[in-house]
Amino acid sequence: MAAALPDSAFWAGRHVLLTGHTGFKGAWAALWLNRLGARVSGLALPAEDEALYHAAHVEGLVDSYVADLRDPDAVTQVVTDIQPEIVLHMAAQPIVRRSLAEPVETFATNVMGTVHLLQALRAVDGLKAVLAVTSDKVYANAEDGHAFREADPLGGKDPYSASKAACEIAVSSMARSFLIPAGVRVATARGGNVVGGGDFAVDRLVPDAVRAVRSGTPLVLRHPEATRPWQHVLDCLSGYLLYAQALVEGRDVPAALNFGPVPGEDGTVGELARAVLSALAAGGDYVHRPVPGSVEMKALAIDSTRARTVLPWHDRVTGAALPAFTAAWYRAHMDGADMRAFTLSQIRAFEEMP
């Protein structure tokens, strides 16, 4: 069966609540959903000063609500106003190192924030599906190189990973207790390490490399030997949209799916760093500065066979195209291009890839 793409015939006119729409993945999702004809409402914190949301003028395409998931009354008011048909829940505290500095905030946002949202959604008539995005880091990881499958045990030794594993349990509980009996399909999506244009977060490889190039300083890496399931943001999002579509259509799909590269496409942090620096035409290399006592995972891989089979989904921006496609966005941004037009051009190019 040929791999599918998100279908405009399905998404056109659908009312979608997209949480986290001011973030990196959320802004890409908002642009793509708008292109597909969906009516998008967003719930999120304000965008950072430097963000894809601003660069691509996403605010003109989304009915935007600013609210904190940790505030149940604010979440309930937004959900009551929106009355969505489909929910894509991407809002989170997503940075591992920030979770070490702010563990309580991380658990409050990622676990209780999700519970607040699901509780509010119980009162929505016409709600058809909820897809909650968690992480490839939800698994209990012995760091032996094993590629995790969806049935593997959940865990997490840092607050971010643990909060996302706990989020999975909370979603399953709320779904089974309340939403599924009410006829709402609910699932969780576990994406790999996502890269792509428009990410400006601190302590992420590609934006750190871009900042190093801009400042003329060396790129500093903590764990260049660490392996990650790298994938482009559009590959990840295509999986999410196909998954949500399958839920609404009533297809027989599992309650959790991994989205990551095929075996052998995982790479080290150092390898991707060199490729990105080369694609940015920056030259040079990175500086290794280890962090003593770090709890960050050194090895991580996920098996996305089920998503490739049941949706069917596959990744398109692979191999050398991954750093090249990513770096092209940042070069256009540095050159002062119209970044909404450029970002949409990358979505169109993605849709045309085999």
N, C-alpha and C positions, 0 to 999 in steps of 0.2 A: 504494500500500500504506500502510495506517495505521501511524503510529509506535508502537513497542512500549514496554512497561514491563517491568522485571524481574518474572519469573514465579514466584510462590510455589510453584506446582506443580513447578517445576524445582528451586528452591533448598531446599525443605523437606527436612531431614535430611542435606543435603550437609555434609561436613566441610571447612571452609575455613580455611586459614592466611592470616591478614591481618597483614602486617607494617606497622608504623607505626600500630597501632591506638590508641595514646595521643595521636596528633597530631590536627590539625584535621580533615582529610579522613578519616583513619582512624577517628576516633570516630563521625562521621556514618555511615561505611560499616558499622561494627560494629552500630550501632543499626538500620540498615535491614536488614542481613542477618539479625539476630535477629528482626526483625519478619516477614521472609520465611520463617522457620523453619529457617535454616541453623544448624549447630553451629560456632561460631566460636572458633578459637584465635588468640591474638595474640602477635606477637613484636615488641618495641620497647624503647626506652629508657624510663625512668620518665617519666610525664607531668610537664609543668611545673606549678608551684604553681597558676597560674590557667589552666585548660584546660577545653574541652568535656568531656573524659574525666571530670573531677571533677564539673563542674556538672550533667551529665546522668547521673551515676552509672553510667557504662558498665562499670565494673569488675565489676558484678554480673551482666553479660550475656556476658562473655568469659572463656574459660580463658586467663589472661594469663601470658605468660612474659617476664621482663625479661632482655634480652640485647643486646649490642652487635654489629652486623653486622661490625665490624672484627675480631671474635674468632671465627675459624673453628671452633674447638673448641666454643664456646658455641652457635654457630648449628647445628652438626651435632647436638649433644645435643638441642636443642629440636626440630629437624625429625624426629629419630629418635623422640622421644617422641610427637609429634603425628601423624605419618603421614597428611598431608592428601590429599584428593582434588583440591582446587582451591587454587591459590595466587594471592592478590592482593597483589602486592609494591608497597607504597606508602612504605615507610620510606626516608628520605633526609635529607640536609642540604639544605633547600629554599630558603634565603635567599641572594639574590645578594650583598648587601653583606657578609654573614657569610663568604661564600666568598672575598671579597677579603681579609678579615682572617685567614681560616683555610683557605688553599687546600689544604694537605696533608690536613687532616681531611676536607675536602669530597670530594676525589678518593678517599680511602681508604674513605669511607662509600658514596658513590654508585657507584663503579666496583667496587672490590674487595669491598665489602660485598655487592653483587649477585652477584659471582662466587662468594663463599663460600656464599651461599644456594643458587645453582643447582648448585654442586658437591654440597652436602648433599642436594639433592632427587634427584640421580641414583640414590640408594639406596632411594627410596621406592616400594614396590610399590603399585599402585593409583592412582598420580598420573595425572590426566587432562589438566590444563591449568595453565599458568602465564601470568598477565598481569602484566607489569612496567610500572609507571607511570613515564614519564619527564617530558617537559615540552614546551610549545610553543616553548621556547627552544633546542631541539636543532639548529635550522637555521642554516646559514651566512647571516647576515643583513646585507645591504647597506643596510638601512633605507630602502628606496625605496617602502615601502608595499605591496609584493608580498605577496599572501596565499599562504603556503607550503602546498604539497601534499606528500603523504607521500613522493614520489619525489625531492623536492628535496635538494640536498647538505646533509649535516650539518656542523656547525661550532660555534663558540662562542668569543667573545673574553674572557669572564670565566670564572673557574674553575667556577662553578655550571653555566653553559651548556655549557662544554666537558666537564665531568664527566658531564652527562646525555647528550650526544652519544656520548661514549666508552662509557657504559652501554649505549646502543643497540647499538653494535658488539659489546660483550662478550656481551650477551644473544643476539644473532644467532649468534655463534660457538659459544657453549655449546649453544644449541638445535640447530644443524645438526650439531655434532660428537657430541652425547650424547643429548639429550632427545628430539628428533624421531625418530631411529632407534629409540628405545625406546617409541615410540607416544604421546609426550606432546606435546600442542599447546602452542605458545609464541608469544606476541605482545607487542607494546609499544603502550601508549596514551599519546598526546601531548595533554594537556589544556591549555586556555587558562588565563588568569589567573582563579583561582577566588576568589569571595567568598561570604560567608554567615555566619550566626550561629555564635558559638563560636570564632572565630579570635582569638587574643590574641598572635600573633607580633609581634616587633619588626620595624620596617621593612616593614610591609605597610600598604596604604592604609586599609582599613576599621578594623582594630584601632588604628591610629594616630589615626584620627578619633574613635573611641570614647574613647580615653585623653584626647584633647584636650577632649572634652565633659565627661568626668568631672572633669578638673582645672581646667576653666574657662580653659584657655590656647588660643591659636590653633593650628590645625593647620598644621604646617610641611610643605611639599612641595618635593622636589628638582627634579622634572621635570613640572610640571603640563601641559605641552604634549605629553608622551609618549602614544602611543596603545597600547592593549592589547585583546586579545580577551576581554573580561570575560564571565564566566558564573557562575551560581549553583552552589554545591557539589553540589546534588542533580541538576542537569542533567549535570554532569561524571560523578558517580557512577552515574547511570542508564546512561550510555554504557559505563562500565567493566563494570557487571554484565551488560548485554546482550552485550557483547563476550565476556566470559568464558563466558557461557551458550552463545553461538554456537560457541566453540572446543570445549567439551565435547560439544556435539551433533553435532560433525563437519561443520558447515556450511562452505561455501567462502567464507572471509573472508580478507582480506589480513593480512600479518604485522605491520602497523602501521596505526593509525588516528588521525586528528586529531579532537578534540572541542572545538568552539568555536562562537561565535555566527554567525548568517547575515551575509553581507556587508551593511555599513551599520550593524550593531549594535555594531561596535567604537567605543570612545569614548576620550576623553582622560582622563588622571588627574585633571585639574582638574574636568572635567564630572562624573565620578563622585563626587569629593570633595564638591562642592556638593550633589549629589543626596542623598548619605548624610547630610550635616549637616542638610539640610532634613528628611529623613525621621526623623531623631532629634529633630526639633523644637528643634534647637540654634540655628538661625540662624547668622549670621556667615559668614565666608569663610576662606580659607586664606592663609598667608604663603608667598611663594616665596623659598626660599633655595637658589640653585644650588650645586652641588658642582663646583668646577673640576677638569677632567681626568677626570670620571666616565666609566666605560666602560659604564654601563647603557644598554640599547637605548632609542632614542627612538621607534622605530616597529616594531610587531610585529602581524602578522595571520596567521591560519591558515585554510585552506580545509577545511571538514568535510563536503564533499559526499559523500565515499565512505562515511562512517559513516551519513549520512542515507539513503543508498541501500541499503547491504548489510545493515544490522542489522534493520530501519530505526530510526534514532534521530532525535529532534529535541529542541531546548531548549524548555522551558516557561516558565521565569521570565525573561521578557524585558522590554525597555523600562523603563517606570517601576516595574514590579513587582520588578525586581532590587534597587534600593536599598530599596524599601518592605519587601519580604520579609526582607531582611537586617537592616534596622534594627529590625523588629518583634521579632526574637530578642533583640537587645541591650536594648531597652526592657523586655521581660519579665524579663530577667536583672537589670537594675537595680531592678526592682520586687519582686524576691524570689520570683518564680514558681517552681513546680516545673519545672525545666528539662528533665528527662527527658520529662515529659508534654508540655511545650510543643514540644520538638524533634520528638517523635513526631507531634504534631499538624501540624507543618509538613511532615513526610514524607507524612502522609495527604492534606493539602491539595495537595501536589505531585502525588500519584497521581491526584487527581481533576481536575487541570487538563487542558484540551484539548491 
